[in-house]
């Protein structure tokens, strides 16, 4: 993940689960090999610190949704 990437929160335990945003910064480590990213979330018109482990790239999110909908059919 790099600056400018569009991401989605994909961890159901996170309060912004399912929200999309844009990476605008990087701020230290949440845990070893798990950096904090500063994400601008347009639906809240603010930026939030979210660990990388709770994010996925937007194109990865659409693939996950497609697989999920195929299982429902």
Beta strands, then each sheet from edge to edge (+ up, - down):
strand 1: 6-9
strand 2: 20-31
strand 3: 34-41
strand 4: 46-51
strand 5: 55-57
sheet 1: 4+ 3- 2+ 1- 5+
end
